[in-house]
Amino acid sequence: MSYIRKDELVVGERYKVEARNFSEATWNGEVFEGLRTKFGHTFESTEIHYDDHAPWGTVKPLEVTY
């Protein structure tokens, strides 16, 4: 699967992502921030870009959301 590499991301931009805990997230320059739902509760969560720790990185950004 093709994804947006870390060096191409824009800080503050929201992306559709393939990730473990969310499908949209905002890049803060270090990690992705998104909303996760677990056991009926929704809360903020972070995950790392796939390029940082392949294959353990959990986020592959696919496209910018508008």
C-alpha positions as CSV (number, residue, x, y, z in Angstrom):
1,M,0.0,0.0,0.0
2,S,1.2,3.5,-0.9
3,Y,1.3,6.1,1.9
4,I,2.6,9.6,2.6
5,R,6.1,9.5,3.9
6,K,6.9,11.3,7.1
7,D,9.1,14.0,5.5
8,E,6.1,15.0,3.2
9,L,3.7,15.6,6.1
10,V,2.5,19.1,7.1
11,V,2.2,20.0,10.8
12,G,-1.4,20.7,11.8
13,E,-2.8,19.0,8.7
14,R,-5.5,16.3,9.1
15,Y,-5.1,13.0,7.3
16,K,-7.1,9.9,6.5
17,V,-4.9,7.2,7.9
18,E,-4.6,3.4,8.2
19,A,-3.9,3.0,11.9
20,R,-4.6,0.8,14.8
21,N,-7.0,3.0,16.7
22,F,-8.4,5.7,14.4
23,S,-9.1,6.5,10.7
24,E,-8.4,10.2,10.8
25,A,-5.7,12.0,12.6
26,T,-3.7,15.3,12.8
27,W,0.1,15.3,12.4
28,N,1.7,17.4,15.2
29,G,5.3,17.1,13.9
30,E,6.2,14.1,16.0
31,V,3.1,11.8,16.2
32,F,-0.4,11.6,15.0
33,E,-3.2,12.7,17.3
34,G,-6.7,11.2,16.9
35,L,-9.8,10.2,18.7
36,R,-10.0,6.6,19.9
37,T,-13.1,4.8,21.2
38,K,-12.6,1.9,23.6
39,F,-15.2,0.3,25.9
40,G,-17.8,3.0,24.9
41,H,-15.5,5.9,25.8
42,T,-13.9,8.3,23.3
43,F,-10.6,9.9,24.1
44,E,-7.5,11.5,22.5
45,S,-4.8,9.1,21.6
46,T,-1.4,9.2,19.7
47,E,0.3,6.8,17.4
48,I,3.6,6.9,15.6
49,H,4.3,7.1,11.8
50,Y,5.2,3.9,10.1
51,D,8.5,5.4,8.9
52,D,9.7,6.0,12.5
53,H,9.7,2.4,13.6
54,A,8.8,0.1,10.7
55,P,7.3,-2.4,11.0
56,W,6.1,-1.4,14.5
57,G,4.9,2.1,13.5
58,T,1.2,2.1,13.4
59,V,0.1,4.9,11.1
60,K,0.3,5.1,7.4
61,P,-1.2,8.4,6.2
62,L,-3.2,8.0,2.9
63,E,-4.4,11.4,2.0
64,V,-5.2,14.9,3.3
65,T,-8.8,15.5,4.5
66,Y,-10.5,18.8,3.7
